[in-house]
Amino acid sequence: MIEFAAITSVISKYAPQASQLIIKQAQKNEAVIKVLQELKLNPTQIPDDVDGVYAYTLVKYGVFKPGAILNLFREKVIKDYFWAAYSSNSPFQFANKTKEFLHQNSELKTQIINAKINFLGELEEFGEAFIAVAKQTKASKYQPYPDWNLDVYPKEFQALIFEKLAYFAVVILFSRLFKNSS
């Protein structure tokens, strides 16, 4: 079995700059981040570059998530779509581009449908997780933090809409009961 510590010490001895590059690249890898967290060796400061924040977001978001949605977020093009939408505060742009991507990738689309994934809900949750990780970096390039809300209706109207829909459902239920009893 190869000892990781022995390898890194040899690299550090002969190429100290290379060891720093290796460490920086490792901090952008989802699998490495998960291992560090399992070993309780989390870095005190998350890398503030987009790739690092995105990788940490995948780890934070990905707990108990179906593989299909994680595979979607692992696609480089999806990361690029996300960053473009984040940078322009356009979460619906991300949703639309991601839908276009899925229309071209029928296998992944089928996996997401079969897993009964709430697509917009997951995109919104991922965006919120990214914002939480970005806030930890305190880097200015992530500010202002966008409102990553993919609900079609504004939040101030959602309670009213829910109330009206519930009332409408009760009316339909009673009308059917009344119709069946006569």
C-alpha positions in Angstrom: 0.0 0.0 0.0 1.3 3.4 -0.9 1.6 6.0 1.9 0.1 9.3 0.9 2.3 11.2 3.4 5.5 9.6 1.9 4.5 10.7 -1.6 3.7 14.3 -0.6 6.9 14.6 1.4 9.0 13.5 -1.6 7.1 15.9 -3.9 7.5 18.7 -1.4 11.3 18.0 -1.1 12.0 18.1 -4.8 9.2 20.4 -6.1 7.7 22.5 -3.4 5.6 24.5 -5.9 4.2 21.3 -7.3 3.0 20.2 -3.9 1.0 23.4 -3.5 -0.5 23.0 -7.0 -1.5 19.4 -6.1 -3.1 20.5 -2.8 -5.0 23.3 -4.6 -6.3 20.9 -7.3 -7.3 18.3 -4.7 -9.4 20.9 -2.9 -11.5 21.2 -6.0 -12.3 17.5 -6.2 -15.6 16.3 -4.8 -14.2 12.9 -3.7 -11.2 14.4 -2.0 -13.5 16.9 -0.1 -15.7 14.0 1.1 -12.7 12.1 2.3 -11.3 15.1 4.2 -14.7 15.6 5.8 -15.0 12.0 6.8 -11.5 12.3 8.4 -12.5 15.6 10.1 -9.7 17.3 8.2 -11.8 20.1 6.7 -9.8 23.1 5.7 -10.4 26.2 7.8 -10.9 28.3 4.6 -12.7 27.1 1.5 -10.8 27.9 -1.7 -12.5 31.1 -3.1 -12.2 30.1 -6.8 -15.4 29.1 -8.6 -14.3 25.5 -9.2 -13.5 25.1 -5.5 -16.8 26.6 -4.3 -18.7 24.5 -6.8 -17.0 21.3 -5.6 -17.7 22.1 -2.0 -21.3 22.9 -3.0 -21.7 19.5 -4.6 -20.6 17.9 -1.3 -22.8 20.1 0.8 -25.8 19.7 -1.4 -25.3 16.0 -2.4 -26.0 14.4 0.9 -28.9 11.8 0.4 -29.5 13.1 -3.2 -30.2 10.7 -6.0 -27.3 9.9 -8.3 -29.1 11.3 -11.4 -29.3 14.8 -10.1 -25.7 14.7 -8.8 -24.6 13.4 -12.3 -26.3 16.4 -13.8 -24.5 18.9 -11.5 -21.2 17.2 -12.2 -21.4 18.0 -15.9 -18.9 20.8 -16.8 -21.5 22.5 -19.1 -24.0 22.6 -16.2 -21.3 24.2 -14.0 -20.7 26.8 -16.7 -24.5 27.4 -17.1 -24.8 27.8 -13.3 -21.9 30.3 -13.0 -23.2 32.4 -16.0 -26.7 32.5 -14.4 -25.2 33.2 -10.9 -23.0 36.0 -12.2 -26.0 37.7 -14.0 -28.5 37.0 -11.2 -30.6 35.0 -13.6 -31.6 31.7 -12.0 -34.3 31.1 -14.6 -31.5 31.3 -17.3 -29.9 28.4 -15.5 -33.1 26.4 -15.4 -33.8 27.0 -19.1 -30.2 26.1 -20.2 -30.3 23.0 -18.0 -33.6 21.9 -19.5 -32.1 22.4 -23.0 -29.2 20.2 -21.9 -31.5 17.5 -20.7 -33.4 17.5 -23.9 -30.2 16.7 -25.7 -29.1 14.1 -23.1 -32.1 11.6 -23.1 -30.3 9.1 -20.8 -29.8 11.6 -18.0 -33.2 13.0 -18.5 -34.8 9.5 -18.2 -32.8 8.9 -15.0 -34.1 12.2 -13.5 -37.7 11.4 -14.5 -37.5 7.9 -13.1 -36.1 9.1 -9.8 -39.1 11.4 -9.6 -36.9 14.4 -9.0 -38.5 17.9 -8.4 -36.3 19.4 -11.1 -36.8 23.1 -10.3 -36.7 22.5 -6.6 -33.4 20.8 -6.9 -31.9 23.5 -9.0 -33.1 26.1 -6.4 -31.7 24.0 -3.5 -28.3 23.7 -5.3 -28.2 27.5 -5.9 -29.0 28.2 -2.3 -26.2 25.7 -1.2 -23.8 27.5 -3.5 -24.6 30.8 -2.0 -24.1 29.4 1.5 -20.6 28.0 0.5 -19.8 31.3 -1.3 -20.6 33.3 1.8 -18.0 31.2 3.8 -15.3 32.3 1.4 -16.1 36.0 2.0 -14.8 36.6 -1.6 -16.3 39.7 -3.2 -16.7 38.0 -6.6 -19.8 36.1 -5.3 -21.5 39.3 -4.1 -24.1 40.5 -4.3 -25.6 37.2 -3.5 -28.5 36.6 -6.0 -32.0 35.7 -4.9 -31.9 32.1 -6.1 -35.7 31.6 -6.2 -37.1 29.5 -9.0 -40.8 29.8 -7.9 -42.9 31.3 -10.7 -44.9 33.3 -8.2 -43.4 35.9 -5.9 -43.0 34.8 -2.3 -45.4 37.5 -1.0 -48.2 35.9 -3.0 -47.5 32.2 -2.4 -49.4 32.0 0.9 -52.5 33.6 -0.7 -52.2 31.3 -3.8 -51.9 28.2 -1.5 -54.9 29.3 0.5 -57.0 29.8 -2.6 -55.9 26.5 -4.1 -56.8 24.7 -0.8 -60.2 26.4 -0.8 -60.8 25.4 -4.4 -59.9 21.8 -3.6 -62.4 21.8 -0.7 -65.1 23.2 -2.9 -64.5 20.5 -5.6 -64.5 17.8 -2.9 -67.8 19.0 -1.4 -69.4 19.3 -4.9 -68.4 15.8 -5.7 -69.7 14.5 -2.4 -73.0 16.4 -2.8 -73.3 15.1 -6.4 -72.7 11.5 -5.3 -75.3 11.7 -2.5 -78.1 12.9 -4.6 
